[in-house]
Amino acid sequence: MPVFLRTIARRAAPVLRSNSVTQTANLYSRPAKEKIGPFETIIAIGLFAGAILGPSGWVLSHLEDYKKRE
């Protein structure tokens, strides 16, 4: 059995070590074209908070309705 495993390991090791997929990141070193103001920042944070906390708040506020078996 160890000979069989050793043979499989010899054949599989080069395949597993090869880098067939190369990933590159798109990085830009320039500053943004337009600055984001405080009003846009507040709106964006509010929308993200609403998208995350809204559904969970809905479920928690209607928890008693969900407990009823009708």
N, C-alpha and C positions, 0 to 999 in steps of 0.2 A: 504494500500500500504506500509506504513512503516514496518508493521509486516513481509510482504513478503521480503522486502529488508534486514531486520534484520536477517531473517532466512538464506537467501543466504549468507550474510556476515559471519555468524557463521560457516557455512559449508566451505566456501572458504578460510577463513583466515588461518587455519592451513596448508592447501595445499600450499598457496602462501608463507608462512613463512618457509617452510621446505627447507633445502639445499640438493636438490637431485643431483646436479652436483657440484663436488668439483674441482676447477681448481688449478693446481700447476705449478709453473714456474721452468724451468731447469736452475739453477744458478751454476756456477762453480767458485770456489774461487782461482784456480790456475792461474798463468800467461799463456799467449799464448805459444804454443810450439815453434813457429818461429816468430821472429820479422818482421814486415812489413817495408821495407825500403822506403826512400823518392821517389825513382823511381816508385815503385808500387803504392804508394799513389798518385803521380801526374797522372799516367795512369788511376787509378780508378776514380779520381775526374773528369778528362777529359771525360771519357766515360759516367759518370753520367750526366755531363753538356750537352754533345752532345745528349744523349737520351732525356733529358728534353727540351732543347732549340732548337734542330734541327727541329722537326716537327713544332713547333710554328714559328720558323724563316722562314720555307718553306712557310707556309700559309701566313704570313705577306708579304713576298717578292712577292708572286703571287696573292695578294689581288685584283689587277685590273683585272686579268684574271678571277677570280671567280665572279666578279661583272657583267661581260658580260653575256647576255642571248642569247644563240645561239640555 
